[in-house]
Each structure stands twice: as C-alpha cells, then as structure tokens.
C-alpha cells in the first residue's frame, strides 16, 4: 500500500498576531495583520520504514496469501474498487485478517473518506495492538478527523512499537501543533530532526514548535536550515521565516525574504509582509506600494487595506493635513477594511476621530 499512501498531501494553517501600524504613538495599537506562526495542519505521512506485510497475520493459507497480494497490487495500481472487493472477500472468509482491514483503511484514507477509513483502522488496531501499521494508520485517520486526543493515543501506541519511526514522530508533533500545544510538540519534532537531519518537514515543524513557545531564535535556525535544505523553499516556510525575523526585529532580513517571496508566490499575504517590513524600516513609500499590490491581488485583504490606510494617514499628517488625496485614500481604505471585517474597534475609532 506504500505508493498509494505517499499521495496523502499536507494542508497548512496560518495564524497571525496583531502588528501595529502608525508612526504616531497614539495609533501604534492599530492591528494591521493577524502576524503569525504557520505549521502544517493535518499533515499525515505514511510509514516507509514499516511496510504493511503481504502475509496474513491470522488464518493464513496459500490461497488467502495470493488473494491478499492481488488486492494490494490492485490498490497500488489505483484500482480501488477491485482492491476493496478483494479485501472484503478475504474478510468474509477470515473476519480477523488484520492486513485486509489496514488495506481497506488505506484506500479510504487515500480517497479522503476518513469516516470510512476510521472503523477499518480501529478494527485492525484492536485485532493486533502490537501492529505498527494498524496503530499508525489509526492515528493518521483520527488526526484527519480532528480527533486529536485519540490520535495522540494511537501515535503513542505506534511509537511504543517503533520509537525511532520518523513518520510517527513527525505526525505526533503535527498533532500537538494542531492542538495548540507547541511545548509538547518539541520533543517529537526534535526526535524527527535527529532521525533525519535533512528532512525539511521535520525542521519546519520544530521551528513552528519553538516559535509557539517564544523561542524565536531557535525557530529561525530551524527555518534557515530548512531553507538551505530545500532547493525551492515553499511559500509557507518563507512566511514562517519572515514572521520570525519580524518578531526578532530583524526587519531588513524580513524584507529581503519577503522580496524573494513575492517573486516566488505573489500573494496578498506576501505583499502584506513586504509592506509591513518596509514600514518598520521607515521606507513608507515602498510600504504603501507593497500594500497596494496586495489589494490588487485580493481587494478584500483587510490587513493590507489597513496598511494603506496607516501609510496614507501618516502622509496626511506629515503634510500638516493639507494632502487631501492622502486623507481620501486613508478614508477609503479604512472603510473598505471595516466592510470586510467589522470587528475592528481601533479602525472605527480612527474613522471617527479624524472624520474619515
């Protein structure tokens, strides 16, 4: 089932913290972006070191073994209907055939049908508590179903069987990150890095765990190492690094990384990060240009609308309130931001105070 398992792709999640906007002290509390640590949410990876056995665990005979191999071959070829039927035929003859339950679970997991995969893996894990593939597979599907407490227990059982399994340690770390428990993720993410120091995912997860507990310098080291290991760093990794640089007030490095990011993936988030970095460096002209680019990509990207408003309002103030075009740009940006996200009392206060 291994070639099929490897196709399960990770998802990502971004969470952001408030970032201030204006030069004026009274306005520095304005949140421009929800600023962030990112990690791979619900990423589950299949075991490559502990392959599912082609030999039945119980009630084995030559005919059963041949049919089991045929089912696994069909699954590997992507002929899931045939594979499922063969696995079910096997279970009709031998209801305690663990490998057949694992095969059914893997097919449903590959198809994204986690609700169907869950009972198959649950049955396999109960039939053979010492079967790594059964416990690891059960943890994967529970994680995808966001039943994190149960997933942790399943992964613990898998790691009791194979404590040095890279995939199980990686998925355990991700699960704890999904649970917003970065402190508990560190041990497993660190173990994954020890097991494969060239694994970019392991570095990214360890960096996210460090960032989650405020160890920003350690997080940056992991992100930078991951960047060196990856020929074409992912936008998610680069966003993590940019935000970590920003937290450490390494604004020039944040801008350098953001300039690379907008070339790799010119997204609203990328341009927002670039605009924020330029603002912190005092380069307000480039800051507002970057924010405008973000809004061109996504007209409802309210953090960038706030960035435009902040810069335009500053321009108006510096002109002794004579630059009415800047005031109008600030007014339009803030009002559009409120339309998209009405829950911004600081923006509403600015509009009211300065009659925008």
Secondary structure, 3 states (H helix, E strand, C coil): CHHHHCCCCCCCEEEEECCCCCCCHHHCCCCCCCEEEEECCCCCCCCCCCCCCCCCCCCCCHHHHHHHHHHHHHHHCCCHHHHHHHHHHHHHHCCCCHHHHHHHHHHHHHCCCHHHHHHHHHHHHHHCCCCHHHHHHHHHHHHHCCCHHHHHHHHHHHHHHCCCCHHHHHHHHHHHHHCCCHHHHHHHHHHHHHHCCCCHHHHHHHHHHHHHCCCHHHHHHHHHHHHHHCCCCCHHHHHHHHHHHHHCCCHHHHHHHHHHHHHHCCCHHHHHHHHHHHHHHCCHHHHHHHHHHHHHHCCCCHHHHHHHHHHHHHHHHHCCCCCHHHHHHHHHHHHHHHHHCCCCHHHHHHHHHCCC
